[in-house]
């Protein structure tokens, strides 16, 4: 039986992550480039993003990914399946989906990265609860220290003097032209980023992400997704989340070196506690029958489909439609415009999720992934049985 609170949390994460990714959907080569005279709306949205959004949804996905692995572990135990073989089949196909998505559609893919992290987490799921919690906390602490140090080094070693192009600069115009004129160029940029992400992972988010996945498995086994935190623990977590988020905003306001590329690094630490707050609140609302909560559940059930659909729709919008019919878009778009586009797409995603869950058991990409990994798993099982029969003859 599905745990509705997990689906609701996943639904929030898949809808929320769009608001962070859209800046790179509109141009992955440059991201969002600010105007010479900073817009008030840009500054307000940037601060709100740092306080409430940056890193929060990635963190939720990591926790839920770990919880999902724990659910699969229990299911394999009950059915007598080899958990490692089953999970590796799922993760290999997820890796392939992520690779195709990251190289050909959107370089900011998370599927490939999560599948790689999960490969390292699988062996830890046989640990006892106490051992799993201790190891996850250790990874989280080490990973957070790595992220903090990385952010500080990047901030104060970066030569800020004019290196980043502003909106009206010739350098920005050249980058826009280069991005829009060639799909092969786009593939090259995205493939390079995917490769760089894999290489840099041990020195950036890998340890923190693995810690989150293991902690997600621990939370699932402790019953968190059914009851949430106690009131005392929740108050402590909420206070830490608020204080840590405010501390993260201060450097953004004081130092011009703290750019949009550095902010998510610092924000990854308060994001852990903010994600716990979001998850707890949705768990406490699990018995509500309101339309919006049910919509979150439906979005969570088809999150894989929504995630890939986001990229496909935005790729068509920003790489095909706007360059032809609105060529000035790249030079005039603001963060407020991107927020409004995200809101429209959010409504479309909710409608799509409600339609799919009403008429089908799974989303199309969920069904395709399930078919592929089950076929791989069954083939491995058959090969194992043949090998066993041969060895016994």
N, C-alpha and C positions, 0 to 999 in steps of 0.2 A: 504494500500500500504506500503510495507517494506521501511524503510529508509536505503538506501545503505551505508551511512557513518557508521551507527551503525554496520552493518554486517562487514564492512571493519575493524573497530576497534576491533570487536570481533575476526575476523580472525587473526589480528596481535597478540592479546592476547593469543589465543589458540596455535599459532605456537611458540610464544616467551616463554611461560611458560614451554615448554619442556626443554629448555636450562637450566632452574633452577632446574627442578624436576629430571633430568636424573641422577644426582649424587646420589639421594636416590633410584631411580629405580634400579641402579646396585647393591645396597645393602642397604635396608632400615634400617637395624640394626645398621650399622656403618656410613652410608653416605660416603662421600669421605674422605679418610684418607691420609694425606700428607706424603711425603717421609722424611727420616731423613735429607737429604740435599735437601733443597727446590729447586724445579725446577723453572727456570726462567719463563717458559711457564705457570706454575701453578700460579705464583705470578701475572703475567700480566693479565691472564684470571680472577683471583679473583678481581683485581682492576677494570677491565672493567665491571665485573658483578655488583660490588658495585655502579659504576658510572651510568650505563645505564639499568641494568636488575632487580636487587633485588627489589622485592615489586611492580615493575611498572605494571606487568601484572595482579597480584592479585588485584591491585587498579583499573585497567581498568575493570576487571570483576565485581567488586563491583559497579562501576558507571553504567555499562551496565545492571546489574541486577536490579538496582533501576529504570533505564529508562524503562526496560521491565515491571516492576510492574506498572509504570505510564501508559504505553501503554495498559496493560490489564485492568487497572481501567477505562480508557476512553472507551474501547471496551465493557466492562460490563455495563457501564452507557448507552451506545447507544442501547444495546440489551435488557436492562431491567433485566440483571442477577445480582445476589447477588455477589458482588466482593469478599467479605471475604470467602464465601463458595467456589467460583471458585478457588481463589488463594490458599486457604488452601488445596484443593484437589491436585493442581499441586505441592505444596511444600511437601506434605506428600509423594507423589510418588518419588519426587526428593530426599527426605531424605532417602527413601528405596534404591534407586539406589546408593546413596552415601555410605550408610551403607554397602551394599554388596561389592561395589568397594573398600572401605577403609579397610574392614576386610579381604577380600579374594584375592584382587589383588594388591592394592597399598595403603599403610597406609597414604600417604600424600594427600588423597582425599580432594577436596574442595567443592564438591556438598552438602554433609551433613552439613558442616559448613555454607554455604551460605543459605541453606534452613532454618536453625535455625535462622540466623540473619534476614532473610526476614519475618519470623513469627512476629518478634517484630516491624518490619517496617510498616506492612500493615495498622495498625490503623492510622499512621501519614499521609497517602496519601490523607486524606480528609481535611488536613490543607490548608490554603491559601498559595500562593507562598511566601509571606514575612515570614509567620510563619514556613513554611517548610525550607526555607533557614536559618532562625535564629536557628532552632532546629538542623539542620544538621551541621552547623558551630560549635555549642556548643558541639555536640557529637564528632566532629573531633578534636576540641581543647582538650577536656577531654581525648579522646582516645590517642591522640599523646603524651600528658603528661604521661599517664600511660605507654605507650610503651617506652618513653625516660627513665623514672625512672626505669622500669624493666630492660632495657638494662644496665644502670649504675650499678644497684645492682648486676646483674649477672656477669658483667665484673669484679667488684672489690671484690666480695665475693667468686669468684671461685678459688679453689686451683689448680693452673695450673701445679704444679710440677709433671709432668709425668702421670697425670690422663688420658689424651687422648693417646691411643695407636698410635704409628707410624707404617708405612707400614711394616717394617721388624720385628716388635716385635712379641713375642709369644702371647701376649694378642690379637693382631689383627688376627693372624692366628687362634686362638681358636674361635673368633667371626665369622670369615668367615666359618669355619667348621660347627659351630652351625647353622648358617643361611642357608647353602646350604644342609645340610643333612636331614632336616625335614620341610615339608610344614606346619605341625601342629605348629612348633616353629615359623614359619613366620606368621601364622595366629595369634598366641598369641601376638607377638610383635606388629603387626599392630592393632589388636583389643585394646591392651593396650594404644597405641598412640591415637587412635580415641577417646577412653574414656577420656584420659587425656586432649585432645584438648577441648572436651566439658566442662569438669570441669574447666579448666583454662581460658576458653574464657572470662568470665567477668573480669578477671584480666590481660588480654592481648589485643587481637585484636578486641573483640566484639564491643566496643563502636566506634572505628575508622571505622570498617566495616559497622556498621549501619549508621554512619554519611555519609559515601561514598555512600551508597545505597540511602539515602534520598536526597543527593546532586545530584545524578544521575537523580532522578525523577524531581528535581527542574530544572536541566539543560535541560531535555527533554521538559518540559512545557514552558521553556523560549525560546525554539527554537535553543538552542546551537548546536544540532546535524544537523542542516540545514545550519547554518551560521558561527559557531565557535565564538571565542572571537573577540572583536574589536582589532585593531592593538595595541592600547595603553595597554589594559589589557594583551594581549598576550606577549608583551615585558616584562611587569612586572613579569608575571608568569614564563617566560623563564629564566629571571635573577635569580629569587628565586630558580628555579629548579637547575640551574648550581651551584650557591653558596652553596645551601644546600647539593648537591651531593658531592661537593669537601670537605665540612666540615665533611661529613660522612666517607670519605676515610681516613682522617687524623688519627683518632684513630686506624684504621686498620694497618696503617704504623708504628705507634709509640708504640702501646702496644700489646704484644704477647697474652694478655688475651682476646683480641677482636677476638674470633674465628669465624668460619663459622656459628656457631649456634647463635651468638650474632649479627652479621652484619645485617641480615634481620630485626631485631628489630629496630635498628637505621635507617636503610634504608627506613622503612615504612613511615617516615615523608617526606623526599624529594621525595619519590615515588608518593605522592599525586600531587605535582606540575609537575613532569615529565610526569605523566599519562595525565594531562591536555594538556601538550605540544604535546604528541603523538596524542591524540584525535583531537586537533585543526588542526594539519598538515594533518591528513587523511581526515578531513572534508573539508578542503580547496581544496583537490585533488579529491573531489567526482565526478566531471564531467569528469575526465580523462578516456580515453578508453584503457589505457595501459593494457597489459596482466597481469602484476603483481597485479595491483589494483583489477581487476576483479577476480583474484585468491584469493585475501584476502576476497573479498565479498563472494565468494563461500565457502571458509573455514569458514567464520562466519555463514553462513546458516546451516552448518552441524557441528558446534563446539562441540555439545554434543557427536556426533558419533566420531569425531576426538579425543576428550579428552579420552574417554574410550578405543578407539583403540590404542592410545599411550601406555596406561598401559598394555593392553593385549599383544601387540607386544613386548614391552620391558620386560615383565615378562617372556615370552617364550625365548627371547634372553639371558637375564641375569640369569635366574633361571633354564633353561633347557639346552640350547645350549652351552653356554660358560663353565659351570662347567664340562660338559662331553667332549667337543671337544677342549677346551682351558682352562684347569684348572689353568694356571698361570695368567689368565686375572685379577683376583682380586688383585694380587700382583704387577702387572706391569702397569695397566691402569692409564693414566694421564688425567688431565682435558682437554687437547688438544684432546685426543682420544674421550672423551665424547662429545666434541663440534662437532667433525667430524661425529660421529654417529648421533647426533642431526640434523646436516645438511642433511645427507642422508635421515633420517626419515621425515624431513621437506619437501623435494622434493616429497617423497612418499605420504605424506598427501595432498599436493597441487594437485597431480595427482588424488588421490582418491576423493577429494572434487569436482574437476572439472568434474570427471566422474559421481558422484552421482547427482550433480545439473543439469547435461545435460540430464540424463535419468530418474530421479525420482524427485518427488516434495519435499521429505524429506529424511534425512538420516535414517537408520534403527532404531537407538536408539531414535531419535526424534519422529519417527512414533510410536514406542512402548510406549514411555512416554505419548504422546498425546492420544493414545487409552486408556491407563490406567486411566489418570486423567479425561478425558471426561466421561468415564464410571462411575467413582466414583461421579463426579459432577451430572450427569444425574440421578443416583440412589438417591442421596440426594434430588434433586429437586422433584423426584417422591414421595419419602417418605414425603416430606414437603406438597405436594399437597394432599396426602392421609390423613395426620394429619389434614390439614385444612378442608377437606371434613367431616371427622369424628366429628370435633369440631362444625361444623355447623349443624349437624343432631340433 
